């Protein structure tokens, strides 16, 4: 219910490790994807598991605990995709590919999509931090921010982003003012 009527928006979740951000993302995906008959959104959800903390077993348990009918479970599972990215380049590519595919569907069915990102900061220590000190290739974070912004503005995508508490001072929304390049 807390997602009803939301699209083209970004929601940021902050918290220390172990505070339930990944769990909340899984519950949001299930609510968004479950059929209308059980008060769900009956829409597609994509979980970008950049931290590799989304447990498929736990997601299965959440679905099974909420729905007793196998058909409802199957319909919910069919609308949830999990994408695991090991690098910021993989994440950027996945965002662009899924967004372009969704853009085609949006024109047909006028349905918004939910992107759940766990975590936006997954590549910071491994890629962004060394790049900032000239020890690696340039950071792709600005391109990722632009890709997310494009999804929100053009594709009716609701984005929920989990971030560790240490990144709270600079929000994704403040970075979205960067000009969009096509």
Secondary structure, DSSP 8 states (H G I E B T S, - for coil): -TTTT--SEEEEEEE-TTSSHHHHHHHHHHHHHS-GGGT-----EEEEETTS---HHHHHHHHHHH--SHHHHHHHHHTEEEE--SSHHHHHHHHHHHHHHHHHHHHHH---EEEEEE-TTTTIIIIIHHHHTTSSS---HHHHHHHHHHHHHHS-EEEEEEEEGGGTTS-HHHHTTS----
